[in-house]
């Protein structure tokens, strides 16, 4: 089986390469092709024994080369996505939305067997937090969040592609917030900037933390997301799959993870305003749209992934969160991967 992974040097891409290496050791006959703008140090696992192509999915001039990289593929797992620089909205659209279009066009040209795309819980339209949402909930995005708007646009591209190309199996994963210690440095750069992560201790202790009650979300470990991708490819599954671990996280869970002595309620709009102003002043890297998405994104039901894929997370959401916070404080990463290099 020939599997091509775009965005293969990123957080989830690296976890997926590791999972595919495990599948090889379990007896699977796999050829792996990695696509990334910046190729990794191929002397280190899990980047060894991978055929690498240095391509930019957002560049229309690379579409022909993409089709060449996809030639003969049984499955293409499309993970390439830009989060920063989110002050450059056009660059994000170019890579995330136009780039997905280029990948789908190349897959059509190469006549691949299956497309598996990284969507997100952020693709969903707003939903009440007191109910579990299945994959049938509308994927219309959350206004105000560029990430959510682009994920919803990506979903529409996938819908059109599936309708126009019935001979290609189309699947998408909608993971919750995805954490691991190895992405600590990357998470810090993407969401806090270059200075604030250095102020995060390895073992946080916060005397007072104001948080909105609406801050209810799910999380999952990157290795468990990677296992879900492998199961989709292995089973040639199609459609959408919600991927999240238990328990659902709320301000109390964040208080536990951050060792907070006292939680205090904070109006959601106050937090959004503080975050957005500090982003506009370039004091930190996260714009206010991420607060909109956190407040509006649904609590997902993962029954379909468990039943059809036999998927079960090995780590709880609390374990994934704690691991990420430890990696953030320590500036952990992978020296062999350009986007994951440690602080």
Secondary structure, DSSP 4 states (H G I P E B T S, - for coil): -EEEEETTTSHHHHHHHHHHHHHHHTT---EEEEEESS---TTSTTSTT-EEEE--TT-GGGHHHHHHHHTT-SEEEE-------TT-HHHHHIIIIIHHHHHHHHHHHHT-SEEEEE--GGGSPP--TTSEE-TTS-----TT-HHHHHHHHHHHHHHHHHHH-TTSEEEEEEE-EEE-GGGHHHHHHHHT-SSGGGGS-SS--EEEEEE-TT--B-EEEHHHHHHHHHHHHHHT--EEEEE--SSPB-HHHHHHHTTEEEEEE--HHHHHHHHHHHHHTTSSS--THHHHHHHHSPEEP-HHHHHHH----SS-HHHHHHHHHHHHHHT---TTSGGG---
